Amino acid sequence: MLIAIITDLHANREALEACLAHAEKYKVNRYAFLGDLVGYGADPRWVLDTVMEYVRQGAWALVGNHDAGVLPGDRQGMNPIARKVVDWTRDQLNAEQLDFIAKLPYRIEWEDILFVHANAWAPEKWEYIDGVMEATRSMHATKASITFCGHVHMPSLFHISLTGKTGEFTPAPEEGIPLSRQRRWLVIPGSAGQPRDGNPAACYATFDTESQVLTYYRVPYDTEKACQKIIAAGLPAALGHRLLHGN
């Protein structure tokens, strides 16, 4: 099975359309959306409707902190700009979309794989994996061989060897990485809807469960259009401008 892992969509229709079209060319069998479906971007309705349809067809989807933020009483750790956007987003959504968000899980386990938005030790607290220390903590918090994780908007990859040594490296796009069964892995695909590593192209990854090969991708999309839609919606212009530069 070839799984596409797409996270931190952030209501960016143009980025999501580009990632889905790209994944379809590789004949992906199943999709995993790791949360933050909304927030920052101008198309929360379209993005949610799209993810909901994929879920109806068998995709997995998780709740992220920006998704939870549109629900009553949950804005843990959000800065003023993020709170403004979730308030705007809430007003755009219908009852069915809000109900979908309310029912999304924090974690999904499948075979020896764990999907989470933030981390494995306390997914509901939205703490970040900022480096080797947090990645190690997350891998120790689960028995899963591979953890796929969102929340961090920069692609990265961590692993623990049989001797307990943790390693990290920044993956190169389109270079297949065999995930040895002799190690445990934590995979952060990067953000589809709002990359922050200086590259504006959308991020996502695929994982072949038969060959155990992980591949990261960068997918260019119409960042100018996404930017202008954010500004036209009356959202903070900085949220649109940062899409142009990936920061």
Salt bridges, closest charged atoms under 4 A:
ASP8 OD1 - HIS10 NE2 3.60
ASP8 OD1 - HIS153 NE2 3.34
GLU14 OE2 - LYS229 NZ 2.74
GLU17 OE2 - ARG13 NE 3.15
ASP36 OD2 - HIS10 NE2 3.47
ASP36 OD2 - HIS117 NE2 3.39
ASP43 OD2 - LYS229 NZ 2.66
GLU53 OE1 - ARG56 NE 3.11
ASP87 OD1 - ARG75 NH2 2.53
ASP87 OD1 - ARG90 NH1 3.23
ASP99 OD2 - LYS103 NZ 3.10
GLU109 OE2 - ARG107 NH2 3.52
GLU127 OE1 - ARG137 NH1 3.93
ASP197 OD2 - ARG218 NH1 2.67
